[in-house]
Amino acid sequence: MLQGKTAVITGAAGDLGNAMARQLAQKGAHVVMWDIVPRAEAAEAIKRVKEHDAAAEYAEVDVRDRATVDEAVAGLAGVDIVCSNAGIVEAQPFLELAQENWQNHLDINLTGCFNVCQAVTRKMVAAGTKGRLILTSSWVGSIPWPEIAAYTVSKAGVNMLVRQMARELATHGILVNAVAPGIVDAGLAGRQLREEPQYAARVAKVIPLVEPGNPEEIAAAVVYLASPQTAYMTGSILTLDGGCSLFQFDG
């Protein structure tokens, strides 16, 4: 389905990004993995992708550093699909929220998306490539969740960035959409589910479909957004949250 396409995935050493890279490779795309994690530490994640794309590439790229991003993009022979997925979430109550925590979320989750997407789309436009940009948002980009103000605000910014880019890049044939996962048993949320009973109890009340999501489900949605089936879709936020945003209440 994606034979002949090159896909760049940021945050590709993490649970979500690695699932995206694997599934895109399974569908025939040549995969370029970017992450801040040193190659040696990402060896297992790289191996899993190479099982489906023997030529898959890996580069240490900090999406906060525009010069590094520009250099990495310049080194690409071409690019058709970008999954701007790199992100962090670190919980702190609003009254205790450190300025450094706030800034880190904006720098990585929002400015990182801007850096990657602008650098790549300039290359796409110059080459006449009708590409796909797929950003990772979140269900809390429009719904507040306790103790992650910096994260929710950064994802709200991602949602508007998606719409803004979709509007301006449509004339170039570049489609821009996002996946918005709900509570996924991966990364920080996965650790909290296992180690923090209070968090697990809160989660148990808010998912109408009961179980948290998993990275493979989110990755499948990314493949869908990269596929020919979505050739008439741009500026959309595809939510996969098990119904969290339906506001389930007790009783």
C-alpha positions as CSV (number, residue, x, y, z in Angstrom):
1,M,0.0,0.0,0.0
2,L,2.9,2.4,0.8
3,Q,5.5,0.9,-1.5
4,G,7.9,3.5,-2.8
5,K,7.1,6.0,0.1
6,T,9.6,7.2,2.6
7,A,8.2,7.8,6.1
8,V,10.0,9.8,8.9
9,I,8.8,9.1,12.5
10,T,10.0,11.2,15.4
11,G,10.0,9.6,18.8
12,A,10.5,6.3,17.1
13,A,12.3,4.6,20.0
14,G,9.2,5.0,22.2
15,D,6.2,2.8,22.4
16,L,3.9,4.8,20.1
17,G,6.5,5.9,17.6
18,N,8.0,2.4,17.3
19,A,4.6,0.9,16.7
20,M,4.0,3.5,14.0
21,A,7.4,2.8,12.4
22,R,6.7,-1.0,12.4
23,Q,3.3,-0.8,10.9
24,L,4.3,1.7,8.2
25,A,7.2,-0.6,7.3
26,Q,4.8,-3.6,7.2
27,K,2.8,-1.7,4.6
28,G,5.8,-1.2,2.4
29,A,7.2,2.2,3.4
30,H,10.9,2.9,3.8
31,V,11.2,4.1,7.4
32,V,13.5,6.7,8.8
33,M,13.4,6.7,12.6
34,W,14.3,9.8,14.6
35,D,14.7,10.0,18.4
36,I,16.8,11.7,21.0
37,V,17.6,8.3,22.5
38,P,21.2,7.2,21.7
39,R,21.4,4.5,19.0
40,A,22.8,1.9,21.4
41,E,19.8,2.3,23.8
42,A,17.4,2.2,20.9
43,A,18.9,-1.0,19.5
44,E,15.9,-3.2,20.2
45,A,13.4,-0.7,18.8
46,I,15.5,-0.4,15.6
47,K,15.7,-4.2,15.3
48,R,11.9,-4.5,15.5
49,V,11.4,-2.1,12.6
50,K,14.2,-3.7,10.5
51,E,12.3,-7.0,10.6
52,H,9.9,-5.3,8.2
53,D,12.3,-2.8,6.5
54,A,15.8,-4.1,6.4
55,A,17.0,-0.7,5.1
56,A,15.3,1.3,7.9
57,E,17.4,4.2,9.1
58,Y,17.9,5.7,12.6
59,A,19.3,9.1,13.5
60,E,19.6,10.9,16.8
61,V,17.5,14.0,16.3
62,D,16.4,16.5,19.0
63,V,13.3,18.1,17.6
64,R,13.9,21.2,19.8
65,D,17.1,22.0,17.9
66,R,16.1,23.5,14.5
67,A,19.6,23.3,13.1
68,T,19.8,19.6,13.8
69,V,16.3,19.1,12.3
70,D,17.3,21.0,9.2
71,E,20.5,19.0,8.8
72,A,18.6,15.7,9.1
73,V,16.0,16.8,6.6
74,A,18.7,17.9,4.1
75,G,20.2,14.4,4.4
76,L,16.9,12.8,3.2
77,A,16.8,11.8,-0.5
78,G,13.1,12.4,-0.3
79,V,10.2,12.2,2.1
80,D,6.5,11.4,1.6
81,I,5.1,10.9,5.1
82,V,6.0,12.5,8.4
83,C,4.7,11.3,11.8
84,S,5.6,14.1,14.2
85,N,5.2,12.1,17.3
86,A,8.0,13.0,19.7
87,G,6.6,14.2,23.0
88,I,6.8,14.2,26.8
89,V,4.3,14.3,29.6
90,E,5.4,15.0,33.2
91,A,2.6,15.4,35.8
92,Q,2.6,18.3,38.2
93,P,-0.3,20.1,39.9
94,F,-0.9,23.5,38.4
95,L,0.1,25.3,41.6
96,E,3.4,23.4,41.7
97,L,4.1,23.5,38.0
98,A,7.7,24.5,37.4
99,Q,8.5,27.0,34.6
100,E,11.1,24.5,33.3
101,N,8.4,21.8,33.1
102,W,6.1,24.1,31.3
103,Q,8.7,25.2,28.8
104,N,9.9,21.6,28.1
105,H,6.4,20.6,27.1
106,L,6.0,23.5,24.7
107,D,9.5,23.1,23.3
108,I,9.2,19.4,22.6
109,N,5.5,18.8,22.0
110,L,4.6,21.9,20.1
111,T,7.7,23.7,18.8
112,G,9.2,20.3,17.9
113,C,6.2,19.6,15.7
114,F,6.7,23.1,14.1
115,N,10.4,22.5,13.5
116,V,9.9,19.1,11.9
117,C,6.9,19.9,9.8
118,Q,8.1,23.2,8.4
119,A,11.5,21.8,7.5
120,V,10.0,18.8,5.8
121,T,7.2,20.6,4.0
122,R,9.8,23.0,2.5
123,K,11.5,20.0,1.1
124,M,8.2,18.5,-0.1
125,V,7.2,21.8,-1.8
126,A,10.6,22.2,-3.5
127,A,10.3,18.6,-4.8
128,G,6.6,18.9,-5.8
129,T,5.8,16.0,-3.4
130,K,2.2,15.7,-2.3
131,G,3.0,14.4,1.1
132,R,1.3,13.6,4.4
133,L,1.9,15.1,7.8
134,I,0.5,13.2,10.7
135,L,0.9,14.7,14.2
136,T,0.3,13.0,17.5
137,S,-2.2,15.0,19.5
138,S,-4.2,13.8,22.5
139,W,-7.8,13.6,23.7
140,V,-6.8,16.1,26.4
141,G,-5.9,18.7,23.7
142,S,-9.5,20.0,24.2
143,I,-10.4,18.5,27.6
144,P,-8.5,19.4,30.8
145,W,-7.1,16.5,32.9
146,P,-5.8,17.0,36.4
147,E,-2.1,17.7,36.9
148,I,-0.9,17.9,33.3
149,A,-1.6,21.5,32.4
150,A,1.6,21.9,30.4
151,Y,0.8,18.8,28.4
152,T,-2.8,19.7,27.7
153,V,-1.9,23.2,26.5
154,S,0.9,21.9,24.3
155,K,-1.6,19.4,22.6
156,A,-4.2,22.1,22.2
157,G,-1.5,24.0,20.3
158,V,-0.8,20.9,18.2
159,N,-4.5,20.8,17.2
160,M,-4.4,24.4,15.9
161,L,-1.1,23.8,14.2
162,V,-2.6,20.9,12.3
163,R,-5.5,23.1,11.1
164,Q,-3.3,26.0,10.2
165,M,-0.9,23.9,8.2
166,A,-3.8,22.0,6.5
167,R,-5.2,25.3,5.3
168,E,-2.0,26.8,4.0
169,L,-0.5,23.6,2.5
170,A,-3.6,22.3,0.7
171,T,-2.6,24.2,-2.5
172,H,0.6,22.2,-2.5
173,G,-1.2,18.9,-2.2
174,I,0.1,18.3,1.3
175,L,-2.4,16.8,3.7
176,V,-2.2,17.4,7.4
177,N,-4.0,15.4,10.1
178,A,-3.5,14.2,13.6
179,V,-4.3,11.2,15.8
180,A,-5.5,11.9,19.3
181,P,-5.0,8.9,21.5
182,G,-6.9,8.6,24.8
183,I,-5.3,6.8,27.8
184,V,-2.8,4.4,26.3
185,D,-1.1,1.6,28.3
186,A,2.3,2.9,27.2
187,G,4.9,5.4,28.4
188,L,4.1,7.5,31.4
189,A,0.5,6.5,31.5
190,G,1.4,2.8,31.4
191,R,3.8,3.3,34.3
192,Q,1.1,5.2,36.3
193,L,-1.5,2.5,35.6
194,R,0.9,-0.1,37.1
195,E,2.4,1.9,40.0
196,E,-0.2,4.6,41.0
197,P,-3.5,3.1,42.4
198,Q,-5.1,6.6,42.5
199,Y,-4.4,7.2,38.9
200,A,-5.6,3.7,37.9
201,A,-8.8,4.3,39.9
202,R,-9.4,7.6,38.1
203,V,-8.8,6.0,34.7
204,A,-11.2,3.2,35.5
205,K,-14.1,5.7,35.8
206,V,-13.5,7.6,32.6
207,I,-13.2,5.1,29.7
208,P,-16.6,3.9,28.5
209,L,-14.9,1.0,26.6
210,V,-13.2,0.2,30.0
211,E,-9.7,-0.8,28.9
212,P,-6.9,1.6,28.0
213,G,-5.8,1.7,24.4
214,N,-2.6,0.2,23.1
215,P,0.1,1.5,20.7
216,E,-0.8,-0.8,17.9
217,E,-4.3,0.6,17.7
218,I,-2.9,4.2,17.5
219,A,-0.4,3.1,14.8
220,A,-3.1,1.5,12.7
221,A,-4.9,4.9,12.6
222,V,-1.6,6.5,11.5
223,V,-1.3,4.0,8.7
224,Y,-4.9,4.9,7.7
225,L,-4.0,8.6,7.6
226,A,-1.0,7.8,5.4
227,S,-3.0,5.6,3.0
228,P,-4.8,6.4,-0.3
229,Q,-8.1,6.0,1.6
230,T,-7.6,9.5,3.2
231,A,-6.8,11.4,0.0
232,Y,-9.7,13.8,0.7
233,M,-9.0,14.3,4.4
234,T,-7.1,17.2,5.8
235,G,-7.2,19.3,8.9
236,S,-8.8,16.5,11.0
237,I,-8.1,15.3,14.5
238,L,-8.8,11.5,14.5
239,T,-9.7,10.6,18.1
240,L,-9.1,7.1,19.5
241,D,-9.9,7.4,23.2
242,G,-12.3,4.6,24.0
243,G,-15.0,7.2,24.6
244,C,-13.1,9.3,27.2
245,S,-14.3,12.5,25.6
246,L,-17.9,11.4,26.0
247,F,-17.6,12.4,29.7
248,Q,-18.7,9.3,31.4
249,F,-19.9,10.0,34.9
250,D,-20.8,7.8,37.9
251,G,-24.4,6.6,38.2
